Amino acid sequence: MDNLKRAIEQHHRRLEGLLHDPLQRIAQRLPAAWPDREALDAVLEPAIREIPECTFLYAVNTAGVQLSDNIARTGLLPEYFGRDRSQRPYMKEVVPADGFLLSDAYISLYARRPSITALQLIRDAEGNALGFLGADFDLRNLPDIASLYEETTEWRQIKGDPSIRGAVFQQSRAESVMDREMESVLSILEELFTERGVFQAVLHFSSSRATVWTLDDPYRYRILTHEALSDPDTCLAFPHRDYPENAQIPSHAVRDVLDNFRALRFADETVYLRSASINLFNGMISLTFSCDGSHYMTWADFLDRSIDFWLGSTG
């Protein structure tokens, strides 16, 4: 999760840079109106236009009780006056020394939407803390300054349902239709990957089906049943496509990966492969075993491991 967390932190810092100065300017106008409700509203109602992405603007005292109405772009919402916000997530975070805080995202009570709140500390002329200026933002209204994070290629192991893990030694593999036709299935899948434009597939060995994505129609998946997976004519339904040059898995390794899937499916009658996936472009393999433990790794890491390794680490 390091790449994901890093991307969130970078986006958070960019938003802080955009929101800090306008909130600070507005907060400097509030001490003269404090703590009069109508006077605070009179300052905040025009001020919200200075932050076009803002959903609500309001003032709270140091105890978290709201002293103003909610200010929306459409006008005042008086029903929020006197609201105790002290238990909301943003009021529980530690405000930095400069008095400005941009909260972590949370689910709003008003619209049940992912939201974020900025708080600016309000001080009087002597430097005493009066309360906070609060600004709520719906995430979908914030500036689009984020870039999509890169998924990690580090090995990841995720434990599954504890009830399945606890009963794993009370069950054994039941032969599926795909198991009986495995040689044909793997040959057809190899053809689809290397010659027919399939770049991602999820193979469900226990339920004898595969879900595949193609270069020609990447936003929609297709489901291949065991009949399709064991019939070479299926390949004719997929147009020929050159193997993608930017694939992370070399074409000659596709069959090795598939053969390793088969080995893990049949290696043990208790701990066995239940489903697996391949993505040519990020070079990742996923494995889910009968104990409901899942692994994510690069194709090279996968091929480097012996069967004995997997049987000892599937939990």
C-alpha positions in Angstrom: 0.0 0.0 0.0 3.0 2.3 0.1 2.4 3.7 -3.4 -1.2 4.4 -2.7 -0.5 6.1 0.6 2.3 8.2 -1.0 -0.1 9.3 -3.8 -2.7 10.3 -1.2 -0.2 12.3 0.8 1.0 14.1 -2.3 -2.5 15.1 -3.3 -3.2 16.2 0.3 -0.2 18.5 0.2 -1.3 20.0 -3.1 -4.8 20.7 -1.6 -3.3 22.3 1.5 -1.3 24.7 -0.8 -4.5 25.7 -2.6 -6.7 26.2 0.5 -4.4 27.6 3.1 -4.2 31.2 2.0 -7.9 31.9 1.2 -9.1 30.4 4.5 -6.5 32.4 6.4 -7.7 35.6 4.8 -11.3 34.9 5.7 -10.4 33.9 9.2 -8.7 37.2 9.8 -12.1 39.0 9.3 -13.9 37.0 11.9 -12.6 38.2 15.3 -14.4 41.5 14.9 -17.7 39.6 14.4 -17.1 37.0 17.2 -19.3 35.4 18.6 -22.4 37.1 17.1 -24.3 34.8 14.8 -25.6 37.4 12.4 -22.3 39.2 12.2 -20.5 36.0 11.5 -23.0 35.1 8.8 -22.5 38.5 7.3 -18.8 37.9 6.9 -19.0 34.3 5.7 -21.8 34.6 3.2 -19.8 36.7 0.6 -16.6 35.0 1.6 -17.6 31.5 0.3 -17.4 32.9 -3.2 -13.6 33.2 -2.7 -13.4 29.4 -2.5 -15.5 28.1 -5.4 -15.0 24.4 -4.5 -16.4 24.9 -1.0 -19.7 23.2 -0.1 -20.2 24.8 3.4 -18.5 27.5 5.4 -19.1 28.0 9.1 -17.5 29.1 12.4 -17.3 27.0 15.6 -15.9 27.8 19.0 -13.0 25.9 20.7 -15.5 23.3 22.0 -16.7 22.5 18.5 -20.1 24.1 18.8 -21.2 26.0 15.7 -21.7 29.7 16.2 -22.8 30.6 12.7 -25.3 29.1 10.2 -23.9 26.9 7.5 -23.1 29.1 4.6 -23.7 27.4 1.2 -23.4 29.0 -2.2 -27.2 29.1 -2.4 -27.5 31.0 1.0 -27.8 30.3 4.7 -28.8 27.0 6.3 -29.9 28.1 9.8 -30.7 24.5 11.0 -26.9 24.0 11.5 -26.6 26.8 14.1 -25.6 25.4 17.5 -24.6 22.0 16.1 -22.0 20.2 18.1 -19.2 19.1 15.8 -16.8 18.0 18.5 -17.1 14.4 17.6 -16.7 14.7 13.9 -13.4 13.2 12.5 -11.9 16.6 11.6 -12.4 18.0 15.1 -10.4 15.1 16.6 -7.2 15.7 14.6 -4.3 17.7 16.0 -4.2 21.2 14.5 -0.6 22.1 13.4 1.3 25.1 14.8 0.3 27.4 12.0 -3.4 26.9 12.9 -4.4 25.3 9.5 -5.6 21.7 9.2 -6.8 19.8 6.2 -8.5 16.7 7.5 -8.4 13.1 6.2 -11.3 12.3 4.0 -14.5 11.0 5.7 -18.1 10.2 4.8 -20.3 13.3 5.3 -23.4 13.2 7.5 -25.3 15.5 5.1 -24.9 13.8 1.7 -23.2 10.5 2.7 -20.4 11.5 0.3 -16.6 11.2 0.6 -15.7 14.7 1.9 -12.8 16.6 3.5 -12.8 19.6 5.9 -10.3 22.4 6.3 -10.0 24.2 9.6 -8.3 27.5 10.2 -7.7 28.6 13.8 -9.2 32.1 14.7 -7.3 34.3 17.2 -8.2 37.6 18.7 -5.8 40.6 18.7 -4.1 39.3 21.8 -3.5 35.9 20.2 -6.1 34.0 22.2 -7.8 31.2 20.4 -11.5 32.0 19.7 -12.5 29.0 17.6 -12.2 27.7 14.0 -13.3 28.6 10.6 -14.5 25.4 8.9 -14.8 24.7 5.2 -16.4 21.4 4.0 -15.6 20.1 0.5 -17.2 17.3 -1.5 -14.3 15.4 -3.0 -15.9 15.4 -6.5 -15.9 19.3 -6.4 -12.1 19.6 -5.6 -9.6 20.6 -8.3 -8.5 17.6 -10.3 -4.8 17.7 -9.4 -4.3 14.1 -8.7 -2.5 11.6 -10.9 -3.3 7.9 -10.9 -1.0 6.0 -8.5 1.3 3.2 -9.7 0.4 -0.2 -8.3 3.3 -1.9 -6.4 5.0 -4.9 -7.8 6.1 -6.1 -4.4 5.0 -9.5 -3.2 1.8 -9.2 -1.3 0.0 -11.9 0.8 -3.5 -11.4 2.0 -5.3 -13.7 4.4 -8.9 -14.6 3.5 -12.0 -15.8 5.4 -10.9 -17.2 8.8 -13.8 -19.7 8.7 -12.4 -21.1 5.4 -8.9 -21.3 6.7 -10.1 -23.1 9.9 -11.9 -25.8 8.0 -9.3 -26.3 5.2 -8.2 -29.7 6.5 -11.8 -30.9 6.6 -12.2 -30.7 2.8 -10.4 -31.9 -0.3 -10.3 -30.9 -3.9 -13.3 -32.0 -6.0 -12.4 -32.6 -9.6 -13.9 -29.9 -11.9 -14.6 -30.1 -15.6 -11.6 -27.8 -16.2 -9.4 -30.2 -14.2 -10.3 -33.1 -16.6 -9.7 -30.9 -19.7 -6.7 -29.1 -18.3 -4.3 -29.8 -21.2 -6.7 -28.4 -23.8 -7.7 -25.5 -21.6 -4.1 -24.4 -21.1 -3.3 -24.6 -24.8 -6.3 -22.5 -25.7 -5.5 -19.9 -23.1 -1.9 -19.7 -24.3 -3.3 -19.1 -27.8 -5.6 -16.4 -26.6 -2.8 -14.6 -24.7 -0.1 -14.9 -27.3 -2.0 -14.6 -30.6 -5.6 -13.4 -30.0 -5.3 -10.2 -28.0 -6.3 -11.3 -24.5 -4.2 -9.4 -22.0 -5.8 -10.3 -18.7 -7.7 -13.4 -17.5 -9.0 -14.7 -14.2 -9.1 -18.4 -14.2 -11.6 -20.1 -11.8 -10.5 -23.7 -11.7 -13.0 -24.9 -9.2 -16.0 -23.5 -11.1 -14.5 -24.2 -14.6 -14.7 -20.8 -16.2 -12.5 -17.8 -17.1 -13.1 -14.1 -17.3 -11.0 -12.4 -20.0 -10.2 -8.9 -21.2 -9.1 -8.1 -24.8 -7.1 -5.4 -26.5 -10.0 -4.7 -28.9 -12.5 -4.1 -26.1 -10.6 -3.5 -22.8 -13.4 -2.0 -20.8 -15.7 -5.1 -21.0 -14.9 -8.7 -19.9 -16.0 -11.9 -21.5 -16.9 -15.1 -19.7 -15.6 -18.4 -21.1 -17.3 -21.5 -19.7 -15.7 -24.9 -19.6 -17.2 -25.8 -22.9 -15.5 -22.8 -24.6 -12.2 -23.3 -22.7 -11.9 -26.9 -24.0 -13.0 -26.2 -27.6 -10.2 -25.0 -29.9 -12.9 -23.4 -32.1 -13.2 -20.7 -29.4 -9.9 -19.2 -30.7 -11.7 -18.3 -34.0 -14.0 -15.9 -32.1 -11.0 -13.7 -31.2 -9.2 -11.9 -34.0 -5.5 -12.3 -34.4 -3.4 -9.6 -32.7 0.3 -9.3 -32.4 1.7 -9.8 -28.9 1.9 -6.3 -27.3 5.4 -4.9 -27.3 4.8 -3.2 -23.9 3.7 -6.4 -22.2 5.7 -7.0 -19.0 5.4 -10.8 -19.4 7.3 -12.1 -22.4 5.3 -14.3 -24.7 7.5 -17.3 -24.2 6.8 -17.2 -20.4 3.0 -17.4 -20.7 2.9 -21.2 -21.1 5.3 -21.6 -18.1 3.0 -19.5 -16.0 0.0 -21.6 -17.0 1.8 -24.8 -16.4 2.7 -23.7 -12.9 -1.0 -23.0 -12.3 -1.7 -26.6 -13.3 1.0 -27.9 -11.0 -0.4 -25.9 -8.0 -3.9 -27.1 -8.8 -2.9 -30.8 -8.6 0.0 -30.7 -6.1 -2.1 -31.4 -3.0 -5.6 -32.6 -2.4 -6.2 -30.3 0.6 -4.2 -27.1 -0.2 -4.7 -26.4 -3.9 -5.1 -23.5 -6.3 -8.7 -22.4 -6.6 -8.3 -19.4 -8.9 -5.5 -17.4 -10.5 -5.1 -14.3 -12.7 -2.6 -13.0 -15.2 -2.1 -9.4 -16.5 0.4 -9.0 -19.3 0.8 -5.3 -19.0 1.7 -5.0 -15.3 3.3 -8.4 -15.3 1.4 -9.5 -12.2 0.1 -12.9 -11.2 -2.5 -13.6 -8.4 -3.2 -16.9 -6.7 -6.0 -17.8 -4.4 -5.8 -21.2 -2.6 -8.3 -23.5 -1.0 -7.4 -21.9 2.4 -8.6 -18.6 1.0 -5.1 -17.1 1.2 -4.2 -14.9 -1.8 -0.8 -13.9 -3.2 0.1 -11.1 -5.7 3.5 -11.1 -7.3 5.4 -10.6 -10.6 5.5 -13.4 -13.1 9.3 -13.7 -12.5 8.8 -14.1 -8.7 6.1 -16.7 -9.4 8.2 -18.8 -11.7 11.2 -18.6 -9.3 9.3 -20.5 -6.6 9.0 -24.2 -6.3 5.8 -26.2 -5.5 7.1 -27.0 -2.1 7.4 -23.3 -1.3 3.8 -22.7 -2.2 2.4 -25.6 -0.2 4.2 -24.2 2.9 3.1 -20.6 2.5 -0.5 -20.5 1.2 -2.1 -19.5 4.5 
